[in-house]
Amino acid sequence: MFRCKIACALTVLAGLVVTPFCSAVTTFNGDIVLPRSSNPYTQENRYLQTLLQRALAASGNDTIKVRYSEETMNAARANYFLQHNQVINLNWLSASKGTELGLNAIPIPLYKGLHGKRVFIIRSDRQADFARVKNLQALAQKLCVQSEGWSDFEVLKRNGLSIDGQLDYPGMIKALRDGLADYFPRSALAVKQEMQQLQGTSLVIESSLLLSYPNNYYFFTHPTQKELAESLLQGLQQLVTSGEFDALFNQYHGDQLEGLNLEQRTLLELNHTHQQPQARPEMRRGV
């Protein structure tokens, strides 16, 4: 299985506001309220909800309830509410987005950086072409599809890759099928589930390449929610140290990585200007 590391940062780096670790047990009073998506196809995140409950139990706050907001909201509205300390008090965001909003990071990478590991959806008759790609310069000769509103669009663009960012999702899939685009970079954690919806088409997961850039997701709170942030950090660190974090991650996501052979792929590393929090040596653990 592809090996990745858990990072825990205790300092402020590159503008990321990070929760300091307090050795004393911190008690938080109240419920944790997460944003309920306005997208009817978006399900509640059972992995993160379970992770939160176990982290709270580990920090002695097991009576706290984790619930979703009664009000539904899109991502922009959820960010607004958290930024203004209203309606919700916790969300999971990329490091760059949380920094942009001035929120407080709880620096345990929730997905172990795997959202920054990208494999491609391609047409099945194009595999031989991609097997010949050995560097970013060669990949830049091919056209990828990616919405310009998505977080990795600018990363791909800054690294000189050729992108069509004007299509919606059905349009991207059609462009691939019709040969109007060459590949569609997708998260290693999501591509297999996505392909289940594309069964019976001419599209497959490309088998030889792996795009990689730092893209960690963290829990974020409003800067005034110090007790909540410290309680969660204490609990998450205990889960990491005990190995329970790894076990829970594999329970929910291990199947999504099976068969992708990430370690055997040609690694194409992208430059990303946003620096991620550094890992404390004792917190570095493989999957």
C-alpha positions in Angstrom: 0.0 0.0 0.0 1.1 3.5 -0.7 2.9 4.9 2.4 2.0 8.4 3.6 2.7 10.3 6.8 0.7 12.0 9.4 2.0 15.5 10.2 1.5 17.4 13.4 2.6 21.1 13.5 3.0 23.1 16.7 4.2 26.4 15.1 2.9 29.0 12.7 4.3 28.4 9.2 3.6 30.3 6.0 0.7 32.1 7.6 -1.1 29.0 8.8 -2.6 29.7 12.2 -2.0 26.5 14.2 -3.4 25.3 17.5 -0.6 25.0 20.2 -0.6 21.8 22.1 -1.5 22.1 25.8 -0.5 19.1 27.9 -3.3 19.6 30.4 -6.7 18.1 29.6 -8.9 20.7 28.0 -12.7 20.6 28.4 -15.0 22.0 25.8 -18.7 22.6 26.6 -21.3 22.5 23.8 -21.9 20.6 20.6 -19.7 20.3 17.6 -21.7 21.6 14.7 -20.6 20.7 11.1 -22.0 22.2 7.9 -24.8 20.3 6.3 -24.3 20.4 2.5 -27.0 21.9 0.3 -26.1 19.4 -2.4 -28.6 16.5 -2.1 -26.0 14.1 -3.5 -23.5 14.8 -0.8 -23.7 12.3 2.1 -22.6 13.0 5.6 -18.9 12.2 6.1 -19.0 9.2 8.4 -15.2 8.9 8.5 -14.7 12.4 9.9 -17.7 12.1 12.2 -16.3 8.9 13.7 -12.9 10.4 13.9 -14.2 13.4 15.8 -16.2 11.2 18.3 -13.1 9.1 19.0 -10.9 12.1 19.4 -13.3 13.6 21.8 -13.4 10.4 23.8 -9.6 10.2 23.9 -9.4 13.8 25.3 -12.1 13.1 28.0 -14.9 15.0 26.2 -17.0 12.0 25.2 -20.2 13.6 26.3 -20.0 16.2 23.5 -22.3 15.6 20.5 -21.2 15.8 16.9 -24.0 17.0 14.7 -24.7 18.7 11.4 -26.3 22.1 11.1 -30.1 22.3 10.6 -29.5 24.8 7.8 -28.1 23.5 4.6 -25.3 25.5 3.0 -22.9 25.4 0.1 -19.1 25.7 0.6 -19.0 29.5 0.4 -21.7 29.9 2.9 -20.1 27.4 5.3 -16.9 29.3 5.0 -18.6 32.6 5.8 -20.4 31.2 8.9 -17.2 29.7 10.3 -15.2 32.8 9.5 -17.8 34.8 11.5 -18.2 32.2 14.3 -21.9 31.7 13.4 -24.1 28.6 13.0 -21.2 26.1 12.7 -18.0 25.8 14.8 -15.9 23.3 12.8 -15.2 22.4 9.2 -12.6 20.5 7.2 -10.8 22.5 4.6 -7.5 22.5 2.6 -4.6 24.3 4.3 -4.6 27.0 1.6 -8.4 27.7 2.0 -8.2 27.8 5.8 -5.2 30.1 5.7 -7.0 32.4 3.2 -10.0 32.6 5.6 -7.9 33.3 8.7 -9.1 30.3 10.5 -7.4 28.2 13.2 -5.9 24.9 12.0 -5.8 21.7 14.0 -2.7 20.3 12.2 -3.4 16.6 11.9 -3.8 15.8 8.1 -7.2 14.1 7.9 -6.6 12.3 4.6 -2.8 11.9 4.9 -2.2 14.1 2.0 -3.8 11.7 -0.4 -6.0 14.4 -2.0 -2.8 15.7 -3.4 -2.1 12.4 -5.1 -3.8 12.4 -8.5 -4.3 9.6 -10.9 -6.0 10.0 -14.3 -9.2 8.9 -16.0 -8.4 8.3 -19.6 -9.9 6.5 -22.6 -8.9 2.8 -22.6 -7.2 3.1 -25.9 -4.8 5.8 -24.7 -2.9 3.8 -22.0 0.2 3.2 -24.3 0.5 6.9 -24.9 0.6 7.7 -21.2 3.0 4.9 -20.4 5.5 6.8 -22.5 5.2 9.9 -20.4 8.2 10.3 -18.0 8.1 13.9 -16.9 5.9 17.0 -16.7 7.2 18.4 -20.0 5.8 15.4 -21.8 2.5 15.5 -19.9 2.1 19.2 -20.8 1.7 18.1 -24.4 -1.6 16.5 -23.5 -4.8 18.3 -22.6 -6.5 17.7 -19.3 -9.9 18.8 -18.1 -10.4 20.4 -14.6 -12.9 23.0 -13.5 -11.3 26.3 -13.0 -13.3 26.7 -9.8 -11.6 23.7 -8.2 -8.7 24.0 -5.8 -6.1 22.2 -7.9 -6.8 24.1 -11.1 -4.3 26.8 -10.3 -1.7 24.3 -9.2 -1.9 22.5 -12.5 -1.8 25.7 -14.4 1.2 27.1 -12.5 3.1 23.9 -13.4 2.7 24.5 -17.1 0.1 21.8 -17.8 -2.5 22.3 -20.6 -6.0 22.6 -19.1 -9.5 23.2 -20.3 -11.3 24.6 -17.3 -14.5 25.7 -18.9 -16.5 22.5 -18.9 -18.9 21.2 -16.3 -18.5 17.6 -15.0 -20.7 15.9 -17.7 -18.9 18.0 -20.3 -15.5 16.8 -19.1 -16.5 13.2 -19.3 -17.9 13.7 -22.8 -14.7 15.5 -23.9 -12.7 12.4 -22.7 -15.0 10.0 -24.5 -14.9 11.9 -27.7 -11.1 12.4 -27.7 -11.4 16.2 -27.3 -9.3 15.9 -24.0 -6.7 13.4 -23.0 -7.0 13.0 -19.2 -8.9 14.0 -16.1 -6.8 14.1 -12.8 -8.7 12.7 -9.9 -7.9 12.2 -6.2 -6.5 8.7 -5.4 -9.0 8.5 -2.6 -12.0 9.0 -4.8 -11.2 7.7 -8.3 -12.4 4.1 -7.8 -15.7 5.2 -6.4 -16.1 7.7 -9.3 -15.3 5.0 -11.9 -18.3 3.0 -10.5 -20.5 5.7 -12.0 -18.6 5.4 -15.3 -18.9 1.6 -15.8 -19.9 0.7 -19.3 -18.0 3.6 -20.9 -14.7 3.6 -22.7 -13.0 5.3 -19.7 -10.5 3.6 -17.3 -8.0 4.6 -14.6 -4.6 5.2 -16.2 -2.1 2.8 -14.6 1.4 4.3 -14.8 1.5 7.9 -13.6 1.0 9.7 -10.3 0.8 13.5 -10.0 1.7 14.7 -6.5 1.6 18.0 -4.6 1.1 19.0 -1.0 -2.6 19.2 -0.3 -3.5 18.4 3.2 -7.0 18.9 4.8 -7.4 19.8 8.4 -10.2 20.6 10.8 -10.5 24.4 11.2 -12.2 26.5 13.9 -12.7 30.2 14.5 -9.7 31.6 16.3 -11.8 32.3 19.4 -12.8 28.6 19.7 -9.6 27.7 21.6 -11.0 25.1 24.0 -12.6 23.2 21.1 -9.4 23.3 19.1 -7.2 22.2 22.0 -9.6 19.4 22.9 -9.6 18.0 19.4 -5.8 18.3 19.0 -5.2 16.4 22.2 -7.6 13.7 21.2 -6.3 13.4 17.6 -2.7 13.2 18.8 -3.6 10.4 21.1 -5.3 8.5 18.2 -2.2 9.0 16.0 0.2 7.7 18.8 -1.9 4.7 19.6 -2.4 3.7 15.9 -6.1 4.1 16.1 -6.0 6.9 13.5 -4.4 4.6 11.0 -6.8 1.8 11.7 -9.8 4.1 11.2 -8.4 5.6 8.0 -7.9 2.2 6.6 -11.3 1.0 7.6 -12.9 3.8 5.6 -10.4 4.4 2.8 -8.2 1.3 2.5 -10.4 -0.3 -0.2 -10.2 2.9 -2.3 -6.4 2.6 -2.5 -6.2 -1.1 -3.2 -5.1 -1.9 -6.8 -4.0 1.6 -7.6 -0.3 0.6 -7.1 0.7 4.1 -6.2 4.2 3.2 -5.2 4.9 1.6 -8.5 3.8 4.6 -10.6 6.1 7.2 -12.2 5.9 10.1 -9.8 5.4 13.6 -11.3 5.8 16.2 -8.5 4.2 19.6 -8.9 5.4 22.7 -7.2 2.9 24.2 -4.8 3.5 27.7 -3.3 1.5 27.0 -0.1 3.8 25.5 2.5 2.3 22.8 4.7 2.9 22.4 8.4 6.0 20.4 9.2 5.7 17.1 11.1 7.1 16.5 14.5 9.4 13.4 14.3 7.5 11.5 16.9 4.2 12.1 15.0 5.4 10.6 11.7 3.7 7.3 11.0 3.2 5.3 7.8 -0.1 3.8 6.7 
